């Protein structure tokens, strides 16, 4: 498989995870009694740190994006186990985080091998 396909898989995972987190905490299951802006800062903020480097195909940023996808994977697995009403969205979070992790990771791996 070519490197560009791994990069595209990572981008799909990133944007899927980004928009899922935005929708989950504002439209689908908003938490009452907790500031939405703070919750979005906690959940979406880390994704924005290496965002520019990911779009520029910077290998270091892609590596960091791989590391940042792992807490989202853990959160998705925990939510899928705990909450039956949020299970489809949690499993979608797991799928997007895995796409981001493996897509960005394999993109970096293939770039280092070339």
Backbone bond lengths (Angstrom), bond angles and torsions (degrees), N, CA, C in turn:
res aa  C-N    CA-C-N  psi(-1)  N-CA   C-N-CA  omega(-1)  CA-C   N-CA-C  phi
1 X - - - 1.451 - - 1.531 108.66 -
2 X 1.306 116.31 144.03 1.447 120.09 -177.92 1.526 110.71 -80.36
3 X 1.326 114.86 157.29 1.464 121.27 -179.06 1.517 113.00 -59.33
4 X 1.316 117.58 -36.62 1.454 121.23 -175.99 1.528 111.35 -63.69
5 X 1.329 117.54 -30.33 1.458 120.54 178.89 1.531 110.74 -68.96
6 X 1.316 116.62 -38.48 1.462 119.73 176.14 1.523 110.98 -66.08
7 X 1.308 115.77 -39.35 1.467 120.00 178.26 1.523 110.69 -63.50
8 X 1.313 116.94 -42.94 1.470 120.50 178.79 1.521 111.29 -64.97
9 X 1.323 117.35 -38.47 1.464 120.32 176.44 1.526 110.47 -63.01
10 X 1.323 116.49 -39.77 1.458 120.13 176.30 1.518 112.15 -64.52
11 X 1.321 117.14 -39.98 1.470 120.24 177.60 1.522 111.80 -66.16
12 X 1.314 117.21 -40.62 1.466 120.47 176.59 1.519 109.82 -61.68
13 X 1.323 116.82 -43.44 1.460 120.48 177.37 1.517 112.09 -62.90
14 X 1.338 116.54 -41.85 1.460 119.91 -179.49 1.520 111.67 -64.25
15 X 1.342 116.39 -53.98 1.459 119.14 -176.84 1.530 111.76 -67.21
16 X 1.324 117.30 -34.68 1.458 120.09 174.87 1.513 111.80 -62.63
17 X 1.326 116.08 -45.10 1.463 121.01 178.72 1.522 111.38 -65.70
18 X 1.309 116.65 -41.21 1.460 121.76 -179.70 1.530 110.96 -61.33
19 X 1.332 116.74 -52.83 1.460 120.01 -177.54 1.523 112.34 -71.96
20 X 1.317 117.55 -30.51 1.468 119.94 175.41 1.517 110.66 -65.14
21 X 1.329 117.96 -43.60 1.456 120.76 178.76 1.528 111.11 -63.66
22 X 1.329 116.45 -41.40 1.465 119.65 177.72 1.526 111.08 -61.60
23 X 1.315 116.78 -47.44 1.467 120.65 -177.68 1.524 111.74 -69.96
24 X 1.314 116.91 -38.86 1.459 121.19 -176.36 1.527 110.89 -60.63
25 X 1.308 117.03 -45.15 1.465 120.22 -173.36 1.518 113.76 -90.92
26 X 1.325 118.63 -7.96 1.469 119.69 178.36 1.522 112.46 -113.94
27 X 1.313 118.43 -42.50 1.461 120.77 -173.94 1.521 113.99 -105.38
28 X 1.305 118.00 -45.11 1.456 121.32 -170.68 1.523 113.43 -79.84
29 X 1.319 117.17 -54.44 1.464 121.93 -177.87 1.526 110.54 -136.67
30 X 1.333 117.80 68.95 1.475 118.29 179.58 1.529 110.92 -68.65
31 X 1.315 115.43 143.57 1.465 121.61 179.98 1.516 108.18 -94.70
32 X 1.325 116.30 124.98 1.462 119.64 177.38 1.526 108.83 -86.71
33 X 1.309 115.94 144.59 1.460 120.29 179.05 1.515 114.16 88.07
34 X 1.312 117.05 2.82 1.465 121.48 178.66 1.521 107.07 -134.27
35 X 1.302 118.58 132.30 1.466 120.21 -178.06 1.529 112.32 -61.99
36 X 1.306 115.97 125.57 1.460 121.59 -178.39 1.521 111.54 -63.89
37 X 1.319 116.50 -37.61 1.465 119.89 -179.60 1.525 110.81 -62.87
38 X 1.320 117.13 -40.59 1.468 120.32 178.48 1.525 110.90 -67.36
39 X 1.309 116.54 -39.42 1.462 120.24 178.68 1.528 111.04 -65.09
40 X 1.322 116.32 -40.48 1.470 119.47 176.69 1.521 111.73 -67.88
41 X 1.314 116.97 -34.90 1.466 120.31 176.88 1.527 110.71 -63.83
42 X 1.310 116.61 -38.17 1.458 121.06 -179.35 1.528 111.59 -73.79
43 X 1.342 117.02 -40.44 1.461 119.41 -174.03 1.523 113.79 -89.25
44 X 1.324 118.06 -36.42 1.452 121.15 -176.18 1.532 111.64 -98.26
45 X 1.313 116.97 -27.31 1.458 121.60 -177.40 1.520 115.06 -54.21
46 X 1.342 119.04 -47.16 1.472 118.59 -179.90 1.524 113.83 -61.55
47 X 1.324 117.03 -29.53 1.460 119.31 178.54 1.521 112.30 -68.12
48 X 1.324 116.54 -25.65 1.455 120.42 -176.25 1.527 113.36 -83.11
49 X 1.320 117.98 -14.20 1.463 120.24 -177.69 1.536 112.71 -62.66
50 X 1.336 120.19 -54.08 1.476 118.99 178.70 1.529 113.25 -95.50
51 X 1.321 117.61 19.43 1.469 122.19 -174.81 1.528 112.75 -60.57
52 X 1.302 116.81 -47.15 1.466 120.45 -177.45 1.534 111.17 -63.68
53 X 1.317 115.74 -41.70 1.460 119.33 178.14 1.519 112.49 -66.70
54 X 1.324 116.59 -33.64 1.463 120.20 177.36 1.520 110.23 -64.37
55 X 1.320 117.05 -43.65 1.464 120.03 178.95 1.522 112.36 -67.09
56 X 1.334 117.17 -29.44 1.470 121.56 177.60 1.525 112.89 -87.92
57 X 1.323 117.02 4.63 1.473 124.22 179.29 1.523 112.64 60.95
58 X 1.311 116.09 35.27 1.458 122.08 175.80 1.531 108.04 -73.27
59 X 1.308 117.13 127.32 1.466 120.66 -175.12 1.516 112.06 -65.96
60 X 1.321 117.39 -36.91 1.464 120.17 179.66 1.536 110.61 -66.45
61 X 1.318 116.58 -41.06 1.466 120.12 178.44 1.526 111.31 -67.13
62 X 1.323 116.82 -37.23 1.463 119.98 176.80 1.531 110.80 -64.98
63 X 1.325 116.00 -36.83 1.463 119.53 176.77 1.522 110.58 -65.37
64 X 1.318 117.17 -43.98 1.462 119.96 177.93 1.521 111.84 -64.32
65 X 1.310 116.82 -35.73 1.465 119.83 177.98 1.524 110.31 -64.52
66 X 1.324 116.69 -34.37 1.462 120.26 175.66 1.519 110.86 -62.06
67 X 1.331 116.24 -44.03 1.460 120.08 179.14 1.523 111.66 -67.11
68 X 1.318 116.76 -37.65 1.462 120.37 -177.67 1.525 113.19 -71.83
69 X 1.314 117.70 -19.09 1.462 119.54 -179.39 1.531 112.42 -76.49
70 X 1.304 117.86 -18.87 1.468 120.52 -174.65 1.531 114.48 -68.22
71 X 1.348 120.67 -40.27 1.473 118.06 174.98 1.533 113.10 -63.36
72 X 1.320 117.50 -31.28 1.465 120.25 177.14 1.527 110.24 -68.77
73 X 1.314 116.86 -35.62 1.460 120.81 174.89 1.528 110.00 -62.34
74 X 1.336 116.77 -47.10 1.459 120.74 -179.68 1.536 111.24 -63.76
75 X 1.317 116.87 -40.32 1.463 120.50 178.33 1.528 110.72 -64.36
76 X 1.317 116.98 -41.89 1.457 120.11 179.80 1.515 112.51 -64.71
77 X 1.314 117.18 -41.03 1.465 120.54 178.15 1.531 110.41 -65.11
78 X 1.327 116.70 -43.33 1.467 120.10 179.82 1.529 111.55 -64.89
79 X 1.327 117.48 -43.59 1.463 120.48 179.10 1.521 111.95 -66.47
80 X 1.310 117.34 -36.53 1.460 120.25 178.17 1.523 110.87 -65.42
81 X 1.308 116.75 -33.39 1.457 120.96 179.29 1.527 112.10 -76.22
82 X 1.328 116.57 -38.49 1.468 121.24 -171.95 1.517 112.92 -84.90
83 X 1.313 117.53 -47.86 1.457 121.09 -169.45 1.525 111.33 -113.07
84 X 1.329 115.87 115.00 1.454 119.59 -179.28 1.523 111.67 -71.83
85 X 1.314 118.06 -31.56 1.465 120.21 -178.71 1.534 111.74 -71.56
86 X 1.328 117.60 -27.89 1.459 121.43 -179.41 1.527 112.76 -99.76
87 X 1.311 117.16 4.95 1.462 121.18 -174.81 1.532 114.25 -58.66
88 X 1.348 120.27 -44.26 1.483 117.33 179.64 1.525 113.00 -61.52
89 X 1.319 116.85 -38.51 1.463 119.78 179.65 1.521 111.29 -72.58
90 X 1.324 116.12 -33.75 1.462 119.84 177.23 1.525 110.89 -66.99
91 X 1.320 116.81 -40.82 1.465 119.43 177.85 1.518 111.35 -68.96
92 X 1.318 116.75 -31.73 1.460 120.38 173.68 1.530 110.23 -66.06
93 X 1.319 116.66 -37.91 1.467 121.05 176.23 1.528 110.61 -63.33
94 X 1.318 116.53 -40.97 1.463 120.76 177.03 1.528 110.37 -61.87
95 X 1.325 116.79 -44.65 1.465 120.36 -178.86 1.530 111.33 -64.45
96 X 1.330 116.99 -43.67 1.460 119.75 179.80 1.527 111.79 -67.07
97 X 1.324 116.78 -39.28 1.465 118.92 179.92 1.531 110.95 -67.82
98 X 1.324 117.42 -35.78 1.464 119.64 176.34 1.524 111.20 -69.02
99 X 1.336 117.11 -38.71 1.460 120.00 177.38 1.525 110.38 -63.24
100 X 1.327 116.15 -41.01 1.467 120.10 178.23 1.521 111.03 -66.33
101 X 1.325 116.81 -45.72 1.460 120.84 -177.75 1.529 111.53 -62.99
102 X 1.310 116.84 -52.38 1.459 119.50 -176.21 1.521 111.72 -74.94
103 X 1.328 117.22 -36.32 1.460 119.11 178.96 1.514 112.07 -63.36
104 X 1.324 116.70 -50.92 1.468 120.26 -179.74 1.527 110.82 -68.68
105 X 1.323 116.85 -39.26 1.463 120.28 -179.49 1.516 112.74 -64.90
106 X 1.312 116.83 -44.89 1.458 119.70 179.43 1.526 111.80 -71.98
107 X 1.326 116.87 -28.79 1.469 119.41 174.00 1.526 110.31 -62.91
108 X 1.319 116.64 -44.30 1.468 120.98 178.63 1.527 109.87 -66.49
109 X 1.312 117.00 -42.24 1.462 120.64 -179.46 1.530 111.65 -61.49
110 X 1.328 116.42 -45.11 1.458 120.30 179.56 1.519 111.57 -67.36
111 X 1.346 117.43 -33.24 1.452 120.41 178.66 1.527 110.91 -69.02
112 X 1.311 117.38 -36.53 1.458 121.31 178.80 1.521 111.42 -71.51
113 X 1.329 118.07 -30.87 1.443 121.37 -179.48 1.532 111.78 -76.76
114 X 1.340 116.21 -24.33 1.473 119.83 -176.39 1.509 112.35 -78.94
